[in-house]
Structures are given as structure tokens and as C-alpha cells.
Amino acid sequence: MRLLLDENLDWRLSRDLIGHETDSVPLLGWGGTKNGALLKRAAESGYNVLITIDGGIFHEQNIKSLPLAVIALRARTNRLADTRSLMPEVLRMLGSVQPGTLVFVE
């Protein structure tokens, strides 16, 4: 599965997403891209899932119309120390997440 880490997440999370092709928005040079444009670009580039800590993305965008899923992390901060512990649950969710859906991982 192709995963994209939003710019608000540490790229090193990709090390915990074993078995998946994982990229990071800043490392791709896409930093500063607004949510709507980012979702469109990610979908057009063949990503299956966007992982973010921006829980408000659901209210701002029409996720149901997208050919990718969004996983929103709910952590105390976006620091690696706070988000890394959520990666086992993210891996579990990847087996069932469907395009056009938003899933929260706490």
C-alpha cells in the first residue's frame, strides 16, 4: 500500500510502517500545499492513504469523493515520541480502511 505522511508528522514514522511504501510531504517537496490540493495530488500520484494529525481535515474536505483514505492520528502532540506509539494501530487499520473514508487512531 502507498502511504503519505502529512507535513505535520515526522518522516521517521515511515520506519514503523513496515511492508508499505511510505513517503513524506516535505521530503517530496510538497510542503505548504493546502489540504484540498494535497489530497488531490496524493490521489493523482497513486497514494492509498494519507496519514495526518489534522483532525479538522474531515470538516474542510469532501473525503468521500476521494479514491484514497485518510487516517487522522489523535496524539498529545505531533512529536515522534507521541505519535510513534500509534503506528501498530495504524498498521492494523490499513488492512480494512476503505477509499473515501476518514479513520481516527487514538
C-alpha positions as CSV (number, residue, x, y, z in Angstrom):
1,M,0.0,0.0,0.0
2,R,1.2,3.5,-0.8
3,L,1.1,5.8,2.3
4,L,1.7,9.5,2.5
5,L,2.7,11.2,5.8
6,D,1.4,14.8,6.1
7,E,3.9,17.5,6.7
8,N,2.8,17.8,10.3
9,L,4.2,14.3,11.0
10,D,7.8,13.2,11.4
11,W,9.0,11.3,8.3
12,R,10.7,8.8,10.7
13,L,7.3,7.3,11.3
14,S,7.7,5.5,8.0
15,R,10.2,3.2,9.7
16,D,7.3,1.8,11.7
17,L,5.1,1.2,8.7
18,I,6.9,-1.9,7.5
19,G,5.6,-3.6,4.4
20,H,4.3,-0.3,2.9
21,E,5.7,2.3,0.6
22,T,5.7,5.4,2.7
23,D,6.6,9.0,1.6
24,S,6.5,12.3,3.5
25,V,5.0,15.5,2.2
26,P,8.1,17.6,3.0
27,L,10.5,15.1,1.5
28,L,8.6,15.1,-1.7
29,G,8.8,18.9,-1.9
30,W,5.1,19.3,-1.4
31,G,5.3,21.3,1.9
32,G,2.9,24.1,2.2
33,T,0.3,22.5,-0.1
34,K,-3.2,23.2,1.2
35,N,-5.3,20.2,2.3
36,G,-7.6,20.1,-0.8
37,A,-4.7,20.4,-3.2
38,L,-2.7,17.9,-1.2
39,L,-5.5,15.3,-1.2
40,K,-6.0,15.7,-5.0
41,R,-2.2,15.5,-5.6
42,A,-1.9,12.4,-3.4
43,A,-4.8,10.7,-5.2
44,E,-3.4,11.5,-8.6
45,S,0.0,10.2,-7.6
46,G,-1.4,6.9,-6.6
47,Y,-1.3,7.1,-2.8
48,N,-3.9,4.9,-1.0
49,V,-3.8,6.6,2.4
50,L,-2.9,10.0,3.8
51,I,-1.8,9.9,7.4
52,T,-2.2,13.2,9.3
53,I,-2.7,14.7,12.7
54,D,-5.1,17.3,11.3
55,G,-8.5,16.0,12.6
56,G,-10.2,19.0,11.1
57,I,-9.5,17.8,7.6
58,F,-12.8,15.9,7.6
59,H,-14.8,19.2,8.0
60,E,-12.7,21.0,5.4
61,Q,-12.7,18.5,2.6
62,N,-15.1,16.1,0.9
63,I,-13.2,12.9,1.7
64,K,-16.0,10.6,0.5
65,S,-15.3,11.7,-3.1
66,L,-11.6,10.7,-2.9
67,P,-10.0,7.5,-4.2
68,L,-7.9,7.4,-1.0
69,A,-8.5,7.0,2.7
70,V,-7.4,9.4,5.5
71,I,-6.1,8.2,8.8
72,A,-6.1,11.0,11.4
73,L,-3.9,10.5,14.5
74,R,-5.1,11.7,17.8
75,A,-2.0,12.3,19.9
76,R,-1.0,14.8,22.6
77,T,1.4,16.4,20.1
78,N,2.8,15.7,16.6
79,R,6.2,14.9,18.1
80,L,7.6,11.5,17.2
81,A,7.5,10.4,20.8
82,D,3.8,11.0,20.9
83,T,2.8,9.6,17.5
84,R,5.1,6.5,17.2
85,S,3.0,4.5,19.7
86,L,0.0,4.8,17.4
87,M,1.8,3.1,14.5
88,P,0.8,-0.5,15.5
89,E,-2.9,0.6,15.4
90,V,-2.3,2.3,12.0
91,L,-0.9,-0.9,10.6
92,R,-3.9,-2.8,11.9
93,M,-6.3,-0.3,10.3
94,L,-4.5,-0.5,6.9
95,G,-6.0,-3.9,6.5
96,S,-9.5,-2.6,6.4
97,V,-9.5,1.1,5.6
98,Q,-11.6,1.9,2.5
99,P,-11.1,4.8,0.0
100,G,-13.2,7.8,0.7
101,T,-13.2,7.3,4.5
102,L,-11.6,9.0,7.5
103,V,-10.5,6.9,10.4
104,F,-9.3,8.3,13.7
105,V,-6.5,6.4,15.6
106,E,-6.0,7.2,19.3
